[in-house]
Amino acid sequence: MASPRSDAEWSLALAPLLQRTGRVIESEISGVSMGSTLPAGTRIRIQCEDPASARLGTVVAIMAERGLFGHRLLWRGTDRRGYPTVLTRGDGSPVCDPPVAADRILGEITHWYAAPEWRPVPVADAAPLLRRVPPGLMLLAVRLAVAIDLRLATRVAAAFAALHRRLAARNAST
């Protein structure tokens, strides 16, 4: 007898179906990682699409084990096995996320609701985002690690995130 699927497994299984529909779906931002671009509690619209069409600098919705999240697309490449991989980052953080398989991109977050209307999500030029020194160096380190091994890239990204949290806590206490 097969074991029942978890919510995360169902979400990941639904992603390819939603991508093919080309439909617009609505959701709500629950975290603060997108900073002032998309504050917590903001309603958003996601244009479901082929992951290959996502443009650098746009905010994309990604299906992950922990659920759906939206961050800015900073880099697209392949891991050492040739699998398409992306790196993203929340606008409210200098630290990029661990690498994600490109096919997990559900689509672009195109609009956010600010009563009484829907407004377009601003597109950022990815190049200046990469050139800011500390974030750019961290992103470069994770990109290089992707070329070596995805597990290494995930550890490098997690180490930068932990360092960032530690520094932020120290700055908050002073």
N, C-alpha and C positions, 0 to 999 in steps of 0.2 A: 504494500500500500504506500502510495506517495505521501510525503509529508506536506502539510498545507504551506502555501507560500506566505511569506511575510509581506507587510505593507510595502517595504522597500523593494522586494522582488517584483511585486505587482507594478509599482511605479516604474521601475526600470524596464519591465516588459511592455508597458504602455507607451513609452517614449517613442519608439519607431512608428507606432500607429498614429500618434498625434503629429509627428513630423510630416507624415505623408498627407495629412488632411489639409494642411495649409490654412487651417482655421485660426482665429484669434480666440484665445481663452483669457479669462481674468483670474487673478490671484491677489494675495496681499503680502506685503513685505513684513516680516516679523522681527528681523534683527536690525542692528545698527551698522553693519559692515559697509553699507553704501553711503554712509554719512549723510550730508545734506542733499545729495543727488536724489535719493529715494529714502526718506526717513521711515522708521518703523511705523507700521500701521497704514502705509500708503497702498492704495489699490493700484494694480498694474495690469497692463495688457501685454500678452505674449503672442507674437506672430509665429505660430508653429511652422517650421520650414526645414529643409535639408540642412544638416549641420555644416556642410561645405560652403553654404552661402553666407554664413555669419562673417561679418566684416570686423577687422581689428578696430578697436576703439568703441564698439557698440557694447551695450549691456545685454548679456545673454542669460537665459534661464537654463540651468543645467540640472539634469536628473542625477541625484547622488543617492548613496545608500541611506543617508540621513534625511532625504527629502529633496524638494526643489529649492535651489538657491539662485540668486541673480547677482552676477559680478561682471565687471568690464573685461572684455577679451583683449589680452595684451600680446599674445604670441600663439602662433600655430606652426607646428612642425611634426616631426615623427620621432618616436623613440628608437632605440638601437635595433629593434626588430622590424621597424618600418611601419608601426601602427600610428595612425594620425593621433596627435596629442595636442592639447591646448593648455595654456596657463592663463589664469584670470586673477583679478584682485578687486576687492571692494574699494570704492572710492574713499572710504573712511579709514583705510589702512595702508601703510607703506609696504606691507608684506604680501607677497603673492601667495596664492593658494597652492596646495600640492597639485601636480599634474593630473589632468583628467582626460580620459579617452574622448576624442572629438565627437564621436557619435552620441555622447551623452548630452550634447547641446540640443535642447528642445526647440529653441528659437530665440529671436531677438525680443527683448522687452522694449516695446516701441513707445508706449504712452504711460503716464501716471495721472491719477485723478487729484486735482486740486480744485475743490468746489468753486464754482459750479461747472467746471469743464475738464476735459481730458487734455493734457499737454504732452508734447513729444519729449522723450528722454533725450537729453543732449548727447551727441556723439563727441568723443574726445579723440584728438589726434594721438594715436598710440606712441608715436615717436617721442614727443616731449615727456610722456609718462615714463618712458624708459630711460630718458636722459637725466631725470632727477637722480642725483648721485646715490644716496643709500638705497632707495627702492630699485634703481636701475642695476646696481651691483648685486643686490639680492636676487633680482629676476634673472640676471645673467648667470649667477651661480646655479640656480635651479634649472635653467635651460641647459647648461653644460651637463648637469647631473642627469637630465632626461636622456641625453645622448649616451650616457654610460649605463644607467639602470634606473627604471621607474621607482623601485623601492628606495634607492639612494636619493632620488629627487624628492620623494615624499618625505624622507627623513630630513633632508636639507631644508625644505619648506617648513616643516614642523619645528625645526631648531630655530629658524628665523622668527617664527611666530612666538615661540616661547621667550626668546630674547626680547622681542618687542613688548610682550606682556610684562616681563620683569622690569624693563626700563620704564614703561608707562606707570607701573605701580610705584616704582622708586620716585619718579617725578611727581606723582600725585601726593606722596607722603612728605615731600619737602616743601 
